Amino acid sequence: MGNKLSGKDLIKLGFPKNNSINIALGQINRYRKKEKKESILTEAKEVLLFPEKFKGNGTWGKVAEGLVNPVQIKFTQLTTTRAPFSIFGENEIDEQAKFQLYDALKLPIAVKGALMPDAHSGYGLPIGGVLATDNAVIPYGVGVDIGCRMSLSVFDLPASYLKGKDHQLLAVLKDNTKFGMSETHQIKADHEVFYRDEFQAIPLLKQLLDKAYKQLGTSGGGNHFVEFGIVKFNETLPEWKLEAKEYLAVLSHSGSRGLGANIAKHYTYLATKQCPLPKNVQHLAWLDLNSHDGQEYWLAMNLAGEYAKACHDDIHRRIAKALGKRIALTIENHHNFAWKEMVDGKECIVHRKGATPAENGKLGIIPGSMTAPGFIVRGKGNEASLNSASHGAGRLFSRAKCKAKFTQSEIKKVLKEHDVQLIGGGIDEAPMAYKNINTVMNLQTELVEVLGTFTPKIVRMDK
């Protein structure tokens, strides 16, 4: 008897000759291959006899499901009619983004959709797309950077604090933020998120715990940033204890780093296997929330969201400590995530891929670009937009187009005109790459009201 477990071993135990054997071998090879064959077979026998007992178990839950109530795999065609939808700022949105939403609205699980005025095409759902589904979650409807979010911390310091302190503030950003694929903090911070049960109960997450620990408080690349700027409140809420004035603030934009990317990759792969779709929409493959993988993704996605928040909290904590000042107020929101929400009287899964939650009274922050203001907003709870708003200005030019169109000296000129200092930042993140944020905001006055603005002054991005 060799030490590698085979399908024959499982058949000998009494496993039915169906897909449950492939599932079991897949799980064992992925998560348990270093263990002794005998002990795995003992566990497998237990699963065969009492599958109900193993529901939700990290390694065996999927095998138990395969024995009791296997996921039905059948090729799914799109329906001929679209679920209802609304588009805000139609003239500002490229046709491809609209067609991507139209395809998503033909999924048999689609309930309702919307497109925000900053929308542009992406993979799966367009960026700026919102889709409500019936008891199903689309990993690519959330996106690769699960829990990508904004966080704004306001200090009870006048905006004039910035004057003449640019060297000090540049140094604070350089020393307390980490960008790019491999930069991490020398002094690692602990956080309660690392003690969450999911990190032990879900084998994939257990493998990613070390990476998550190392990357806490880092920002990665792409359009992620940390920046100092000036917050100007038009009005303030009583609980803020801040007058309607101008203050020093720090704004960050990033997500769940390697943890979220690996979760997205793993469950997208599972979704495409379980839910074969026509080639042009295969990125929209979903997981049934009643299935083992659907429930596991839901837990993993929520954990990645908590982790993304923990990363922002760590960034802001480090910056406040370096300044020697206390944060007076933080406003924050996810914009790549899925939530359980009521849609037209029915609980649905609402995917926002590059969209700000804007239910009635909910606070959020919608950034512009490094030379354009961001907006502090309060949601109006518009059901036509599925209680959503834009997540930024939205791209006008793709990354590749930017590289062909703009030069470093043009970017320097625009930064100088706006009195903005930049550390890092590639040509693909040129301020000119983005739509006009004021146009976008004017197209969503029925979605959010503006409470104030944030104007960037010292910006740090990946090189």
LINDA-V131854 format. One record per residue. PHI is phi as a letter, one per 30 degrees, with the letter a starting at -180 (NA if undefined). PSI is psi as a letter, one per 20 degrees, with the letter a starting at -180 (* if undefined). OMEGA is omega in whole degrees, -180 to 180 (none if undefined). Layout:
phi = {PHI:PHI}
psi = {PSI:PSI}
omega = {OMEGA:OMEGA}
This chain:
phi = {NA:d:d:c:d:b:d:d:e:d:d:e:d:j:d:d:d:b:d:d:d:d:d:d:d:d:d:d:d:d:c:b:d:d:d:d:e:d:d:d:d:d:d:d:d:d:d:d:d:b:e:e:d:c:e:i:d:e:d:c:e:d:d:e:d:d:d:c:b:d:d:d:c:b:d:c:c:d:d:d:c:c:d:d:a:b:b:c:i:e:d:c:c:d:e:d:d:d:d:d:d:e:d:d:d:c:d:d:c:d:c:a:b:a:b:d:d:c:d:a:d:b:c:i:d:d:d:i:c:b:b:c:b:c:h:b:b:c:e:d:d:c:j:d:c:d:i:e:a:c:b:c:c:c:c:d:b:d:e:d:e:d:d:i:c:d:d:d:d:e:d:e:d:d:d:c:b:b:b:j:d:c:d:b:d:d:c:d:c:d:a:d:e:d:c:d:e:e:d:c:d:c:e:e:d:e:d:c:e:d:d:d:d:d:c:e:i:c:c:i:b:i:c:d:a:b:b:c:a:c:c:b:c:d:b:b:d:e:d:d:h:b:d:d:b:c:b:d:b:b:b:b:b:a:b:c:h:d:e:d:d:d:d:e:d:d:d:d:e:d:d:d:d:d:b:d:b:e:e:d:b:d:d:c:e:b:c:d:d:d:d:e:d:d:d:d:d:e:d:d:d:d:d:d:d:d:d:d:d:d:d:d:e:d:e:d:d:d:d:d:d:d:d:i:b:c:d:d:a:b:c:b:a:d:b:b:a:b:b:d:b:d:b:h:i:b:d:b:c:c:c:c:c:i:b:c:d:b:d:e:i:d:d:a:b:c:d:c:b:d:c:b:d:c:b:d:b:b:d:c:i:d:d:d:c:h:h:b:b:d:c:l:d:i:d:c:b:d:e:d:d:e:d:d:c:c:c:e:d:d:d:e:d:d:d:d:e:c:h:c:c:b:c:i:i:c:d:d:c:e:e:d:d:c:d:d:d:d:d:d:d:d:d:b:d:d:c:b:c:c:c:l:b:b:c:d:b:b:c:b:b:d:d}
psi = {o:r:i:p:p:r:h:h:h:h:g:h:h:j:p:q:m:a:i:h:g:g:g:g:g:g:g:g:h:g:i:j:i:i:r:p:g:g:h:g:h:g:g:h:g:g:g:g:g:m:h:h:h:j:p:i:p:g:g:i:g:h:g:g:g:h:h:g:m:q:p:p:o:q:p:p:q:q:r:i:q:q:q:q:r:q:p:p:l:h:i:i:p:q:h:h:g:g:h:h:g:g:g:h:i:j:q:i:i:p:g:q:r:q:p:q:i:j:q:r:q:b:p:d:q:q:p:j:q:p:p:p:r:o:k:q:p:o:h:i:i:h:r:h:m:p:j:p:r:q:p:p:p:p:q:m:p:q:h:i:h:h:p:j:j:h:g:g:h:g:h:g:g:g:h:j:q:p:r:r:h:i:p:r:p:g:o:q:q:r:q:h:h:i:j:q:h:h:h:h:h:o:g:g:h:g:h:i:g:g:g:g:g:h:i:p:j:r:i:b:b:c:j:q:r:p:q:q:a:p:p:o:p:h:q:q:q:h:i:h:k:p:r:n:a:p:q:p:r:p:p:q:o:r:c:j:b:h:g:h:g:h:g:g:g:g:h:g:g:g:g:h:h:i:m:p:r:q:g:i:j:h:i:j:q:r:p:p:i:i:r:g:h:g:h:g:g:g:g:g:g:h:g:h:g:h:g:g:g:h:g:g:h:g:g:h:g:g:g:g:g:h:h:k:q:q:p:h:p:p:p:q:q:q:j:n:r:q:q:o:q:p:o:l:j:p:p:r:o:o:p:o:n:l:q:p:p:l:r:p:i:p:q:r:p:o:q:d:a:i:j:q:q:r:p:p:q:p:q:i:l:o:h:h:j:l:l:r:r:r:j:b:h:q:q:h:p:r:g:g:h:g:h:h:h:q:r:h:h:g:g:g:g:g:g:g:h:j:l:p:p:p:p:b:o:r:h:i:k:q:h:i:i:q:r:o:h:h:g:g:h:h:i:k:h:i:h:q:q:p:h:r:q:p:o:q:g:o:p:p:r:q:*}
omega = {180:-177:179:-178:180:177:-180:179:-177:178:177:180:-178:178:178:-178:178:-174:-179:178:179:-180:-178:-180:179:-179:-178:-180:-176:-169:-171:-169:-180:-175:-180:-178:-176:-176:178:179:177:178:-178:179:179:180:-179:-177:-175:-175:-178:-177:-173:179:178:178:-175:-177:-168:-176:-178:178:179:178:180:180:-172:-171:-172:176:180:180:176:-179:-176:175:173:176:-177:-180:180:169:-179:-177:174:176:178:180:-175:-175:-179:-170:-179:-175:-176:179:179:-179:177:177:-179:178:-179:-179:179:175:-179:-179:-175:180:-176:-180:176:178:-178:-175:177:-170:169:-172:179:173:-180:175:174:172:-175:180:176:-178:175:-180:-178:174:179:179:-179:-178:180:171:175:178:-176:-178:-177:176:174:-168:177:172:-179:175:-179:176:177:-180:-179:180:-179:176:-179:-172:176:-178:-173:179:-180:-177:174:-180:179:180:-179:-174:-171:175:-180:-177:178:-173:-171:-179:173:179:177:178:-177:178:174:179:-177:-178:-178:-179:179:-178:-175:-180:178:-173:-178:-173:180:-177:178:179:-175:-174:-177:178:-179:180:-178:-174:-179:177:176:-171:-180:-174:178:-176:179:-177:165:-176:171:177:-175:174:176:179:171:176:178:180:-176:-177:-179:-178:177:177:178:-179:177:-176:170:179:175:-179:178:179:174:-174:-170:171:-176:180:-178:-178:-180:176:-179:-177:-176:-174:173:178:180:-179:-178:177:-174:-172:-178:-179:174:-172:-174:-179:-174:176:-178:178:-175:173:175:-177:176:-178:179:-177:178:180:-179:177:-178:179:-178:179:180:177:179:177:178:-179:179:178:180:178:179:-180:-179:178:-177:178:-179:-177:179:-180:-180:178:-175:-178:178:178:-179:-173:174:174:-175:175:169:165:170:-173:173:-177:169:-178:176:176:-178:174:-178:179:-180:170:-179:178:172:-179:-174:176:-176:175:-175:175:-173:176:-177:-180:178:178:-179:-176:176:171:-178:176:-179:-178:167:-175:173:-172:173:-175:178:178:-180:-175:180:179:-175:179:-177:174:-179:179:179:179:-177:-177:174:-179:178:180:-179:-180:180:-176:180:-168:-172:176:179:-177:176:-180:-180:-179:-179:179:-178:179:-177:178:180:175:-174:170:-178:178:-180:-180:-179:177:179:178:-178:-180:-171:175:178:-176:180:176:-179:-179:179:-179:-179:179:178:-179:-178:169:-176:178:-178:-180:173:180:-177:177:178:-169:174:178:174:-178:none}
